[in-house]
Amino acid sequence: MPHDNSIDTTSLATELTTTLEANGIDAMFQKLENSLRHSCRWHSLFDAHLLRARATLGLPLVGPVADADKETKKKLDEQTIAACREVGWKFFDEGQIASGWMYLRAAVETHEVIDKLSQIASRLLEQEESVADEEEYQPLQEIIQLALWENLDPALGIRVMLAAQGTCNAVTAYEQSVAGLPPTQQEPVAKIMINHLHEEVFENLSRDLIERELVDVNRIDEIKNRQGTLVDLLEAADGLSNEESIHVDASHLQAVLRFARICTDSVDVQRAHALACYACRLPKEFQYAGDTPFSDFGVASRLFYSAQLDKETDQAIAFFRQEAEQANEYEAPTAWDVLAVLAARINRPDDALSAILARPAETGPSHNSPLAATLPPLVELSHKAGGGEKLRAACIERDDLITYAASLARDSAP
């Protein structure tokens, strides 16, 4: 946090004058810098650094330096960056994240800033009072701004937001800031959301089961110790399929299951599957319909994730194919994309290729789908499926000679 930055201006001015007369300009500026550093006046310290650099290099103390030679400008740039680094990191150390970023933006590698932000966030979040104390909470807000809204590290931004502002705000932020990112950037954030919500529902359900004496503490501890999921907990309570209990905001559950589709890591898929199984047992009034092909949201989500765990694979492919075939002209492209992605992930390249070729063109404005972006390249998919001729026939119909030639070359390669 900021320190007392008071200075006895009259006394220091006298010392600066004496130092200049005795030891010269450089010594005077060094004395000024030391005083500003001691009093934590970081903006002024930066200005003093630049003044000393200009004086040392024989440049005008103020104004443009357009007439300076290339080597002199390079030295000034180097000293400017060094000043930015010192001042920027000092602001970060004090929790003045936004002020520090002004200096560090062009002076350090992004990964250095992310590492430092992560350290500061971890330290603050370990202190329970940080979220409640306005002075401590402000740095967390500024970390969220940089990490999430300026896209330095969306995963860090969501992690801090979950801790400082809760699930609801994190879901909204994901929708507004993360959902349109490429899959490689989106997946780490979705992973955090999956783990957070799974833990939240697991803990809430565990307390409820213990209070109602439906499952004893030892059984719950055993499930936790082997890193079991909600599926194990529900099985221990005989499924809870015919009762009205609910342990999570249903809209949060639906949102996270939607975010999770981007994930391919087996642990993430397993937890998403567990959340989907929980969604299937919600009371009817909390089973909100999703967009095609997830209109029957709980069942569709369960099948999407269970197939990736090598369960219900035939049922899942049949379900999503039927959804795609029955979708209207506006919903059909997305439905076929989902089928293609699922088939590719469970190593059914022929089904994936067929889905891609069956996909109609967009009726309205085209929207890039992060999920469809996870598909393997079409030429590689057709080669793996032994479907080069099928792809090339479609290329002729669609007047796509580029893909035709690429497919022909790929299939003829050794």
LUMMI-691968 format. One record per atom (N, C-alpha, C): x, y, z. Coordinates in steps of 0.02 Angstrom, whole numbers, plus 32768, in hexadecimal, padded with zeros to 4 digits. Example, Ala and Ser with C-alpha at 12.3 -4.5 7.8 and 13.67 -1.06 7.14 Angstrom:
82947EE48186/82677F1F8186/82947F5B8186/82827F908162/82AC7FCB8165/82858002818A/
% end
This chain:
80297FC48000/800080008000/802C803F8000/801180787FE8/803980B57FE4/805680C98027/809280E68025/80B480FC8062/80AC8147806B/80C3815F80A4/80C681A780B0/80FB81C48082/80E781EF8054/8118820A8024/81268254802F/81238268806D/813082AF807C/817B82BE8075/818982FA805C/81CD83128054/81D18359806E/820783698090/821483AE80A4/823183D18067/820483F08040/8217840B7FFF/824D84418005/8246846E8035/827784A5803E/82BC848A804D/82BF8459807B/82FF843C808E/831F84178054/82F683F08030/831283CA7FF8/832A83F87FC0/8304842E7FB3/8318845D7F7F/835D847B7F8F/8368848B7FCF/83A984A67FE4/83E184737FD8/83D284337FEA/840483FE7FE1/841483F37F97/83E083F77F6D/83EB83EE7F25/841884257F09/840C84627F20/8435849A7F08/847D84927F1E/8487847F7F5D/84CB84757F78/84EE843D7F53/84CA84067F46/84E883CD7F23/84FB83E07EDC/84D184057EBA/84E0841A7E76/852084437E74/852584727EA3/8560849E7EA4/859F84787EB4/859984447EDF/85D584207EF6/85E883E77EC7/85B683C37EAC/85C583847E89/85A7837E7E43/858083AF7E2E/856883AE7DE9/852183957DE2/850983987DA2/84C383887D93/84B183407DA2/84DD83127D8F/84CC82CB7D98/84C382BB7DE2/84EF82D37E0C/84EA82C77E54/84AB82E57E70/849883207E57/845B83417E6E/841E83167E5E/841C82FD7E20/83E282D37E0D/83E282917E35/841C82757E43/841F82387E6B/840382447EB1/8414827D7ECD/83FB828E7F0F/83AF82957F0E/839582B57EDA/834D82BD7ED2/832B82797ECC/8348824D7EA2/832B820B7E99/832A81E47EDB/836081E77F00/836381C37F40/832D81DB7F70/8323821D7F72/82F082397F9E/82AA82247F88/829D82277F48/825B82137F2D/824F81C87F38/828581A07F30/827E81587F3B/826F814A7F85/8290816D7FB1/828681637FF8/823F8176800D/822381AA7FED/81E081C17FFF/81AA81A07FD3/81BF81717FA8/8190814B7F7D/816781787F4F/818681AC7F36/816581D67F04/817881BC7EBF/815481887EA9/816A81637E6E/8161818A7E2D/812B81AE7E25/812281D67DE7/815A82097DE1/8169822A7E18/819F825D7E16/81E2823C7E0B/81EC82007E27/822B81DC7E1D/823581CE7DD3/820181BA7DB0/820681AD7D69/821C81ED7D44/81FC82247D54/820F82637D33/825782757D41/826E826A7D7F/82B382797D90/82E4824C7D6A/82D2820C7D63/82FB81DF7D3B/830581F97CF5/82CF82107CD6/82D382287C91/82FC82687C8C/82F482937CBD/831C82D17CBD/836682C17CC2/837882927CEF/83C082817CF6/83DA82607CB6/83B182367C97/83C682157C59/83D482487C23/83A682787C1C/83B082AB7BE8/83EE82D57BF7/83F682E77C37/843183107C49/847282EA7C3C/847382AA7C4E/84AF82817C44/84C182797BFB/848D82757BD1/8497826A7B89/84A082AC7B63/849D82E37B87/84A783247B67/846B83397B3D/843083227B4F/83F383347B2C/83CF836D7B50/83A283907B2D/837983C27B4F/835283A27B88/834C83C47BC0/832983A87BF9/82DE83A27BEC/82C383CB7BC0/827D83C77BAE/827683CD7B63/823C83B87B49/823083C07B02/824683847ADA/823D83867A98/824D834E7A6C/829883437A66/82A983057A51/82F082F47A48/82FB82DC7A00/82D682F879D2/82D882E1798C/831D82EA796D/8344831A7985/838583277966/83BB82FA7981/83AD82D179B4/83E082A679D1/83F1826E79A0/8430825779A4/844582207977/842781DE798F/842B81AC7964/840A816B7970/8423814A79B0/8464814C79BC/8481812C79F7/846A814E7A37/846681907A36/844F81B57A71/840681A57A80/83DD81A37A4C/839681927A56/838F814B7A73/83B9811D7A5B/83B680D97A74/83C680D87ABF/83F980FD7AD4/840B80FF7B1B/83D4811F7B44/83B381527B29/837C81717B4D/834281407B55/8334811B7B1F/82FE80E97B23/830E80B47B58/834C809D7B5B/835F806A7B8B/835680847BD2/836980C27BDE/836380DE7C21/831A80EC7C32/82F380FD7C00/82AB81077C0B/828A80C67C20/829B80907BFD/827F804E7C0D/829480397C53/82D380457C65/82EA80347CA8/82C2805B7CDD/82B4809A7CCF/828D80C37CFE/824680A87D03/822A80957CCA/81E680797CCA/81E3803A7CF4/821580107CED/82167FD17D13/82197FDE7D5E/8247800B7D72/824D80177DBA/820D80337DD7/81F280667DB7/81B680887DD1/8179805A7DCD/817380367D95/8139800A7D8D/81377FD47DC2/81707FB37DCE/81707F7E7E00/81647F997E47/817C7FD67E54/81707FF47E95/81257FFF7EA0/810480187E6D/80BB80207E73/80997FDD7E7F/80AE7FA97E5B/80917F677E65/809B7F507EAD/80D87F5B7EC8/80E67F467F0C/80B87F687F3F/80A37FA47F2D/80767FC97F5A/802D7FB97F4C/801F7F8E7F1C/7FD97F7E7F0C/7FB87FB07EDE/7FDE7FDE7EC2/7FC2800F7E93/7FCD7FF37E4C/7FA27FC37E3B/7FAC7F9C7DFF/7FA37FC67DBF/7F6E7FED7DBD/7F6180157D81/7F9980477D74/7FB280667DAA/7FE980977DA2/802880747D89/803680397DA6/807180147D91/806E7FFE7D48/80327FEA7D32/80297FD27CEE/803880097CBB/802B80487CCC/803B807F7C9E/8084807E7C8A/80B0806D7CBA/80F8806C7CAD/811080297C91/80F27FF27CA7/810B7FB17C95/80F27F9A7C51/80BC7FB77C39/809C7FA07BFB/80CE7F997BC2/80FA7FC97BBA/81297FC87B82/81707FB77B98/81797FA67BD7/81BD7F9E7BF1/81D07F577C03/819E7F2B7C0C/81AE7EE67C20/81857EB57BF7/819A7E767BF8/81757E427BD6/81347E347BFB/81007E247BD6/80BE7E197BF4/80C07DE27C2A/80E77DAD7C1E/80E97D767C4E/81057D8D7C92/81317DBF7C91/814B7DD97CD1/81137DFB7CF9/80EA7E217CD6/80B27E437CF7/80817E107D12/80717DDD7CE9/80417DAA7CFF/805B7D867D3D/809B7D747D3E/80B77D527D78/80B17D7D7DB7/80C07DBD7DAF/80BC7DEA7DE9/80747DF37E00/80467DFC7DD1/7FFF7E037DE3/7FE67DC57E07/7FFB7D8B7DF0/7FE77D4C7E11/80007D497E58/803E7D5E7E63/805A7D5F7EA6/80347D8E7ED4/80267DCA7EBA/80027DFC7EE3/7FBC7DE37EF3/7F9A7DC67EC1/7F567DAD7ECB/7F557D767EFF/7F857D467EFA/7F877D0F7F2A/7F927D297F71/7FBF7D5A7F77/7FCC7D757FBA/7F8E7D977FD7/7F6B7DBE7FAE/7F307DE27FC7/7EF77DB27FD6/7EEE7D7F7FAC/7EB67D517FB6/7EC17D237FF2/7EFF7D1C8007/7F0D7CF58044/7EF77D1B8082/7EEE7D5C807B/7ED87D8680B3/7E8D7D9080AC/7E677D7280D8/7E1E7D7480D2/7E037DBB80D2/7E267DE780F5/7E0D7E2C80FA/7E167E5380B9/7E3D7E37808A/7E4A7E5C804C/7E0B7E698025/7DDD7E398024/7DA07E427FFE/7D727E74801F/7D747E788061/7D487EA48086/7D657EEA808D/7DA77EEF808F/7DC87F2F809A/7DD07F558058/7DB67F918055/7DB57FB68015/7DFC7FC47FFC/7E2A7FD3802A/7E6E7FE28015/7E917FA57FF9/7E837F6B8015/7EA07F2D7FFC/7E7B7F147FBD/7E3B7F237FB9/7E117F0A7F82/7E217F2E7F40/7E377F6D7F44/7E457F937F07/7E7A7F727EDB/7EB27F597EF7/7EE27F367ECC/7EC47EF97EA9/7E987ED57ECC/7E787E9C7EAC/7E4D7EB27E71/7E297EE97E79/7E017F047E42/7E2E7F167E06/7E677F347E15/7E937F497DDF/7EB47F0D7DBD/7EC17ED97DE4/7EDC7E9B7DC7/7EA97E7C7D97/7E6A7E7B7DAC/7E357E617D81/7E317E8A7D41/7E377ECB7D46/7E327EF67D0B/7E697EE57CD9/7EA67EDE7CF1/7EDE7ECF7CC3/7EDB7E877CAA/7ED27E587CD7/7ED67E127CC4/7E9C7DFD7C98/7E607E147CA9/7E257DFD7C85/7E117E2C7C4D/7E047E6B7C5D/7DE87E997C2C/7E1C7EB37BFA/7E5D7EB37C0E/7E917EC47BDD/7EB47E857BC3/7E9A7E4B7BD6/7EAE7E0B7BB9/7EF77DF97BC5/7F137E0F7BFD/7F577DFA7C0D/7F587DB17C21/7F297D9D7C4B/7F247D577C61/7EDC7D4B7C79/7EAE7D3B7C4B/7E687D337C5E/7E5D7D007C96/7E867CCB7C97/7E7E7C987CCC/7E8C7CB77D10/7EBF7CDF7D15/7ECE7D017D55/7E957D307D67/7E7D7D557D35/7E467D847D43/7E087D627D5E/7DF67D297D40/7DBB7D047D57/7DC87CE67D9D/7E057CCE7DA8/7E147CB17DEA/7E0C7CE67E21/7E267D217E15/7E207D577E46/7DD77D6D7E4D/7DB37D717E15/7D6E7D867E17/7D437D557E3F/7D4F7D147E35/7D297CE27E5B/7D347CEB7EA6/7D727CF87EB9/7D817D007F01/7D687D417F1D/7D6C7D767EF5/7D5C7DB97F0F/7D147DCE7F03/7CF57DB57ECC/7CB37DCD7EB9/7C7F7D967EB1/7C947D577EB2/7C647D217EB1/7C547D067E6C/7C2F7CCE7E6B/7C217CA97E2E/7BF97CD27DFB/7BC67CF67E13/7B9A7D197DE5/7BC17D4C7DBA/7BEB7D737DDA/7C137DA47DB5/7C447D827D86/7C607D497D9C/7C907D257D72/7C6D7D097D34/7C317CF07D3B/7C0C7CD67D02/7BFE7D0E7CD0/7BE97D477CE9/7BDC7D807CBD/7C1B7D967C99/7C527D997CBE/7C927DAE7CA0/7CA97D7D7C6B/7C9F7D3D7C78/7CB17D0A7C46/7C8A7D167C06/7C497D207C0D/7C1E7D2B7BD2/7C357D697BAA/7C487D9D7BCE/7C587DDD7BAD/7C9F7DE17B93/7CCE7DC07BB6/7D147DCA7BA6/7D387D8C7B8C/7D227D517BA1/7D487D147B92/7D2A7CEA7B5A/7CE77CEA7B56/7CC57CBB7B2A/7CD87CC37AE0/7CEF7CFD7ACD/7D037D077A87/7D4C7CFC7A79/7D737CE97AAC/7DBA7CDE7AA2/7DC77C9D7A7D/7E027C967A5E/7E137C567A3F/7E147C1E7A73/7E0A7BE07A5E/7E067BA87A8D/7E427BA27ABC/7E7E7BAF7AA3/7EB97BA87ACE/7EB97BD97B08/7E9C7C147AFE/7E977C457B34/7E5A7C387B60/7E267C1E7B41/7DE77C147B65/7DEA7BD77B94/7E0B7BA37B7E/7E097B647BA4/7E247B697BEC/7E5C7B8C7BF9/7E737B917C3E/7E417BB57C6C/7E1B7BE47C4F/7DEA7C097C77/7DAE7BDC7C85/7D987BB67C52/7D617B877C5C/7D737B547C90/7DB17B3E7C91/7DC87B0D7CC2/7DBE7B277D09/7DCF7B677D14/7DC77B857D56/7D7D7B877D69/7D527B997D3A/7D0B7B9C7D48/7CEE7B577D58/7D037B247D33/7CEC7AE07D40/7D007ACA7D86/7D3F7AD27D96/7D577ABC7DD8/7D357AE17E10/7D2C7B227E07/7D0C7B4A7E3A/7CC47B347E46/7C9E7B2C7E10/7C587B1B7E1A/7C507AD37E32/7C7A7AA67E1B/7C767A617E33/7C837A5E7E7E/7CB57A837E94/7CC47A857EDC/7C8B7AA47F03/7C6E7AD97EE8/7C367AFB7F0A/7BFA7ACC7F12/7BE77AAB7EDC/7BAE7A7E7EE0/7BBD7A427F0C/7BFA7A287F06/7C0E79EE7F2F/7C0879FF7F79/7C227A397F8C/7C207A4C7FD3/7BD97A587FEA/7BB17A7B7FC2/7B6C7A897FD5/7B437A487FDB/7B4C7A1B7FAC/7B2879DC7FAE/7B3F79B17FE9/7B8079B17FF6/7B9A798A802F/7B7B79A08071/7B7879E2807C/7B5A79FB80BA/7B1179E680BF/7AEE79EB8087/7AA779D98087/7A9D798F8097/7AC679658079/7ABF791D8085/7AD0790980CD/7B01792C80E9/7B13791E812E/7ADC7935815D/7AC279718151/7A8C798B817C/7A4E795E817A/7A4079428140/7A047917813A/7A1478CE8148/7A5378C1815C/7A69787D816E/7A5D784B8135/7A68786480F7/7A61783880BD/7AA5781780AB/7ADA783980BC/7B1E781F80B2/7B48783480EE/7B7078078109/7B98781A8144/7BD9783C8130/7BF8785D8160/7C3478858153/7C6C785A8139/7C74781E8153/7CAB77F3813E/7CA777E380F3/7C6B77D780DB/7C6277C78094/7C7578048069/7C60783E807F/7C71787B8059/7CBC7887805A/7CDC787D8093/7D2578858097/7D497854806A/7D2E78178066/7D4D77E4803B/7D4977FA7FF1/7D0F78167FDD/7D07782E7F98/7D3878687F8A/7D3E78967FBA/7D6C78CE7FB2/7DB478B67FAC/7DC778877FD7/7E0D78707FD9/7E22784E7F97/7DF4782F7F75/7E0678107F35/7DF4783E7EFA/7DE6787E7F0C/7DD878B17ED9/7D9D789D7EAE/7D6978837ECF/7D2C78717EAC/7D0578AF7E98/7CCF78A47E73/7CA778DB7E59/7C6178DA7E75/7C3A79097E5D/7BF3790C7E70/7BCE78CB7E5F/7BE478AA7E2B/7BC4786B7E18/7BC978397E51/7C0578347E6F/7C0F78077EA7/7BE4781B7EE2/7BDF785D7EED/7BB778757F26/7B6D78677F1B/7B5578717EDE/7B0F78637ECF/7B0178177ED5/7B2F77EE7EBE/7B2677A67EC4/7B2277917F0D/7B4A77B17F37/7B4977A17F7E/7B0577B27F9E/7AE277E27F7F/7AA077F67F98/7A6777DA7F6D/7A7777A57F47/7A4577837F1C/7A2877B17EE6/7A5077E17ED0/7A3E78097E96/7A1778487EA2/79EF784B7ED7/79C678867EE7/799C789C7EAB/7984786B7E84/7962787C7E46/7919788F7E4E/78FB78817E87/78B4788E7E90/78A778C07EC8/78D178F17ECE/78C679227F03/78D579687EE9/78C4799A7F10/78C579E07EF8/79027A087F0F/793379E87F2E/796B7A0D7F49/79967A2A7F10/79B37A647F1D/79E07A857EED/7A177AA77F14/7A547AA27EFC/7A8E7AB87F23/7ABA7AE97EFD/7AA07B077EC9/7AC77B367EA0/7A957B617E79/7AAB7B9C7E67/7A837BC57E39/7A827BA27DF5/7A467B8F7DDE/7A407B687DA1/7A5C7B8D7D64/7A587BCF7D64/7A737BF57D2B/7ABF7BF17D2A/7ADE7BF07D65/7B277BE87D69/7B3B7BA37D4E/7B157B717D63/7B237B2C7D4D/7B1F7B277D00/7AEB7B447CE4/7AE37B407C9C/7B1A7B667C78/7B2D7B9F7C92/7B627BC67C73/7BA57BA07C73/7BB77B847CAC/7BF77B617CB1/7BF87B237C85/7BC07AFF7C81/7BBD7AC67C54/7BC47ADC7C0B/7BAE7B167BFC/7BB77B317BB8/7C017B447BAC/7C1F7B657BDD/7C667B787BD7/7C927B3A7BCF/7C7F7B047BF3/7CA97AC87BF6/7CB07AA47BB4/7C857AB37B84/7C887A8F7B44/7CCA7A997B20/7CEC7ACF7B30/7D2C7ADE7B0F/7D647AB17B29/7D597A927B63/7D8E7A6D7B86/7D967A267B6B/7DD47A0E7B68/7DE279CA7B51/7E0979A27B85/7E2379C27BB8/7E47799E7BEC/7E18796D7C10/7E2F79307C1C/7E0378FC7C36/7DE7790D7C7C/7E0F792F7CA6/7DF679427CE8/7DBF79767CE2/7DC979A67CB6/7D9679DA7CAC/7D5679BA7C91/7D5D798D7C61/7D22796C7C43/7CFD79437C78/7D2379217CA3/7D0478F87CD7/7CDB79227D07/7CF6795C7D19/7CD179877D48/7C9679A97D26/7C9E79BA7CE6/7C6579D57CC1/7C2E79A07CBB/7C4279627CAF/7C11792B7CAC/7BEC79247CEF/7C11792A7D26/7BF279267D68/7BC0795F7D72/7BD2799A7D5D/7BA379D27D62/7B6679C77D37/7B7079A97CFC/7B37799B7CD0/7B0979677CEE/7B2679357D0E/7AFD79027D30/7AD479227D68/7AF379527D8B/7ACE79767DBF/7A95799E7D9F/7AA379BE7D66/7A7179E77D44/7A3479BD7D30/7A40797D7D1F/7A0A79517D09/79D879427D41/79ED794A7D80/79C0793A7DB7/79A079787DD6/79AC79B27DB9/798D79EE7DD3/794179EC7DCB/791D7A0D7DF8/78D47A137DEE/78C57A327DAA/788D7A1F7D8C/787C7A347D49/787E7A807D40/78687AA57D73/78667AEE7D6B/78AC7B0D7D69/78E07AE67D7A/79247AFF7D77/794B7AE17D3D/792A7ABA7D13/794B7A9D7CD8/793C7ACA7C9C/79657AFE7C95/795A7B2F7C60/796F7B137C1D/79497B227BEA/795A7B0C7BA6/79967B337B8C/79C07B117B66/79F87B327B47/79EC7B3A7AFC/7A1E7B517AD9/7A1A7B587A90/7A277B147A70/7A097B097A37/7A157ACC7A10/7A607AC37A02/7A7C7A897A0D/7A5D7A487A1C/7A587A387A66/7A5C7A6C7A90/7A597A617AD8/7A177A7A7AF5/79E17A737ACF/79A07A8A7AE7/798B7A637B25/79967A207B25/798D79F87B62/79D079F97B85/79DA7A2F7BAB/7A1E7A427BBE/7A437A0D7BE8/7A2279F37C1B/7A4379C37C46/7A5779847C21/7A2879677BFE/7A3479297BD9/7A6979337BA3/7A6279687B7C/7A9279757B46/7AD879807B62/7ADC79A57B98/7B1E79B17BB6/7B3C79717BD0/7B1379487BF2/7B2C79087C0C/7B4778DD7BD3/7B2278D77B9C/7B3878AE7B64/7B7778CB7B44/7B7B790C7B3E/7BB6792C7B1F/7BF5791B7B46/7BF1791D7B88/7C2C79107BB1/7C3778C57BBD/7C01789F7BC5/7C0A78577BD2/7C2A78357B96/7C1978497B59/7C37782B7B1E/7C8378357B1E/7C99786F7B37/7CE1787D7B39/7D0478567B70/7CDD78387B9C/7CF8780A7BCF/7CEE77C27BBB/7CDF77B77B7A/7CD577747B5F/7C9877517B7C/7C6477787B89/7C24775D7BA1/7BED77787B74/7BBB77517B67/7B8077667B41/7B9377857AFD/7BC7776B7ADE/7BE0778A7AA0/7BAD77847A67/7B9277497A5E/7B6277407A27/7B23776B7A33/7B0C776C7A71/7AD177947A82/7ADF77DE7A75/7B1B77F47A87/7B2C783B7A7E/7B2E784E7A34/7B4F78267A0C/7B53783479C4/7B0D783579A6/7AE4780479B8/7AA07801799D/7A77783C79B4/7A7F785079F2/7A5978897A0D/7A6A78C979E8/7AAB78D879E1/7ABF791779C2/7AB379177977/7AB678DC7958/7AA578D97911/7A5B78E97906/7A3178CD7931/79E978DB792C/79DB79247938/79FC7942796A/79F479897977/7A0779B3793A/7A3D79A0791A/7A5479C678DF/7A2479BE78A5/7A0C7981789A/79DE79757863/799C7999786C/798779A278AA/794679C178B8/794B7A0C78C4/79877A2778C6/79907A6E78D4/79777A99789B/795F7AD578AB/794A7B027876/79867B207853/797B7B46781F/79B17B5F77F5/79E17B8D781B/79C97BAD784F/79F47BDA7876/7A1F7BB478A8/7A047B7E78C4/7A267B5978F9/7A4F7B1F78DE/7A427B0978A0/7A627ACE7885/7AAF7AD37882/7ACC7B0C786C/7B157B0F7868/7B377AFF78AB/7B1E7B1D78E0/7B3B7B107922/7B317AC87937/7AF67AAD792A/7AE97A67793E/7B187A36791A/7B237A4178DA/7B527A1678B6/7B9A7A2078CF/7BAC7A5D78E2/7BEE7A6A78FE/7BF87A41793E/7BC67A41796A/7BCB7A1C79A9/7BD579D2799B/7BAE79B7796C/7BB67970795B/7BFC79627940/7C14798E7915/7C57798478F8/7C8D7985792E/7C8979B6795B/7CBA79BC7991/7CB9797E79BD/7C7D796A79D2/7C78793079FD/7C9478F279DB/7C8278E6799C/7C9A78AB7978/7CE678AC7972/7D0378E77964/7D4C78EC795E/7D6D78DD79A0/7D5078F579D7/7D6F78EB7A19/7D6D78A17A2F/7D3C787C7A19/7D3778367A2E/7D52780779F7/7D7A782479CA/7D9D77FE7997/7D6E77DB7967/7D3C78007951/7D1077E8791B/7D15781878E0/7D4F781778BE/7D5B7849788A/7D2978467851/7D0F780A7840/7CDF7805780A/7C9E7829781C/7C877820785B/7C4B78447872/7C58788F7872/7C9578A37887/7CA578EA7889/7CA579087843/7CC478E47813/7CC678FC77CE/7C80790177B1/7C5778CF77BE/7C1278D077A4/7BEC790B77C0/7BF6791977FF/7BD37952781E/7BE9799477FF/7C2A799B77F2/7C4379D977D4/7C2779E2778E/7C2579AC7768/7C0C79B17723/7BC179BA7721/7B9E79A37755/7B5579AC7758/7B4179F27771/7B717A15778D/7B637A5677AB/7B4D7A887775/7B137AA6777D/7AFD7AD8774C/7B217B1A7756/7B217B437723/7B3E7B86772A/7B147BAF775A/7B357BE17778/7B117C0E77A6/7ADA7C337781/7A9F7C35779F/7A677C5B7781/7A6E7CA5778F/7A807CB577CD/7A897CFB77E0/7AD37D0C77E0/7AE47D437803/7B2B7D567809/7B537D1E7829/7B8E7D11780E/7BB87CDB7828/7BDA7CEF7869/7BDA7CC27899/7BFC7CCE78D9/7C2F7C9778E4/7C6C7CAB78F2/7CA07C7978FF/7C907C547940/7C947C12793F/7C857BEA7979/7CC57BD17998/7CD37BE579D7/7D0F7BCA79F8/7D0F7B7E79FB/7CD47B5F7A02/7CD17B177A05/7CE67AF979C2/7CCB7B13798B/7CDD7AF97949/7D277B04793B/7D447B37795A/7D8B7B45794F/7DB87B0F796E/7D9C7AE37997/7DC47AAD79B4/7DC87A707986/7DA47A71794E/7DA67A39791F/7DEB7A3378FF/7E0179F578F1/7E3F79EC78CB/7E357A097885/7E6B7A197862/7E657A31781D/7E3D79FF77F3/7E137A1977C8/7DE679EF77A1/7E0B79BC7778/7E4279D07758/7E6879A3772E/7E8579697757/7E9E79797794/7EB9794477BF/7E82791677D7/7E49793277E7/7E10790A77FF/7DFA78D977C9/7DF478F1778B/7DDE78C67755/7E1278907747/7E5278A1774C/7E8678707741/7E8378397776/7E7A784D77B4/7E76781D77EB/7E3977EF77E2/7E03780B77C8/7DC577E577BF/7DC677BB777F/7DF977C47757/7DF977A37716/7DC277BE76EA/7DB377FE76F5/7D7B781C76D1/7D8F7851769F/7DCB784A7683/7DE3787C7654/7DB578837618/7D9E784B75FC/7D72784F75C1/7D31787275D2/7D167864760D/7CD878847623/7CE278D07628/7D1B78E47646/7D29792B764D/7D32794B7608/7D56792B75DD/7D647949759C/7D24794E7571/7CF7791E7579/7CB779237556/7C907960756D/7C92796C75AF/7C7079A775CB/7C9279E775B3/7CD479E575AC/7CF87A207595/7CE37A33754E/7CD97A007523/7CC47A0E74DF/7C7F7A2F74DF/7C527A157508/7C0F7A32750D/7C117A7A7525/7C407A887551/7C447ACA7571/7C767AF9754F/7C927AE27518/7CC27B0C74F2/7CFD7B20751E/7D177AF07544/7D4F7AFD7572/7D8C7AD6755B/7DB07AF3752B/7DEA7AD0750F/7E267AD0753E/7E297B01756B/7E617B04759A/7E607AC775C8/7E267ABB75E8/7E217A817615/7E287A4175ED/7E0D7A4075B1/7E147A057585/7E5D79F4757A/7E847A267568/7ECB7A1A755A/7EF17A06759A/7EDF7A2675D2/7F007A157611/7EF179CD7625/7EB379B7761C/7EA07973762D/7EC3794175FF/7EC6795175C0/7EE779257590/7F32791D75A2/7F52795475B3/7F98795275C5/7FA3792B7606/7F7579367636/7F7E79147676/7F7678C8766F/7F4678B37647/7F3A786B763F/7F70784A7615/7F92787175EB/7FC7785375C1/800B785575E4/80107878761B/8050787D763F/805F783A7661/809F78297669/80B177E97689/809E77EA76D3/
% end
